[in-house]
């Protein structure tokens, strides 16, 4: 679902578990996003990690490639509970203060 007036969007999924990376050890639970839109010349690749996976996030080899810890925080979705169901908020900022980290793949 999406709201073009506010820019908010959402989807339902099953939270993934840890995964083995190629020659990089175990990766924390995460979702990959590829963002394409008018005005963006190339697709933008990013990841969403889960705030309630702090230990796994701290050991994630890809997340730790980002040198500045405050920049890593742009990839962490905060957990809340709505009507007894976990909900994660993940804001994607294309530019400016708090810009989301995008990966050059």
HUFEN-V59042 format. One record per backbone hydrogen bond with DSSP energy under -1.0 kcal/mol. NH is the residue of the N-H (numbers start at 1). CO is the residue of the C=O. E is the energy in kcal/mol with one decimal. If there is no record, write none. Layout:
nh=<NH & NH>
co=<CO & CO>
e=<E & E>
This chain:
nh=<3 & 7 & 10 & 19 & 21 & 27 & 31 & 33 & 35 & 40 & 44 & 46 & 48 & 49 & 51 & 53 & 57 & 58 & 59 & 64 & 65 & 66 & 72 & 73 & 74 & 75 & 76 & 77 & 78 & 80 & 82 & 85 & 87 & 89 & 99 & 100 & 103 & 105>
co=<8 & 3 & 1 & 27 & 25 & 19 & 48 & 46 & 44 & 37 & 35 & 33 & 31 & 75 & 77 & 50 & 53 & 54 & 55 & 60 & 62 & 63 & 68 & 69 & 71 & 72 & 73 & 49 & 89 & 87 & 85 & 82 & 80 & 78 & 96 & 93 & 45 & 103>
e=<-3.0 & -2.6 & -2.6 & -1.8 & -3.4 & -3.8 & -1.9 & -2.9 & -3.0 & -2.0 & -2.6 & -2.3 & -2.6 & -3.8 & -2.5 & -1.8 & -3.0 & -2.4 & -1.1 & -1.9 & -1.5 & -1.3 & -1.5 & -1.5 & -1.3 & -2.4 & -1.4 & -3.2 & -1.8 & -3.0 & -2.9 & -1.8 & -3.0 & -2.6 & -1.7 & -2.3 & -3.2 & -1.0>
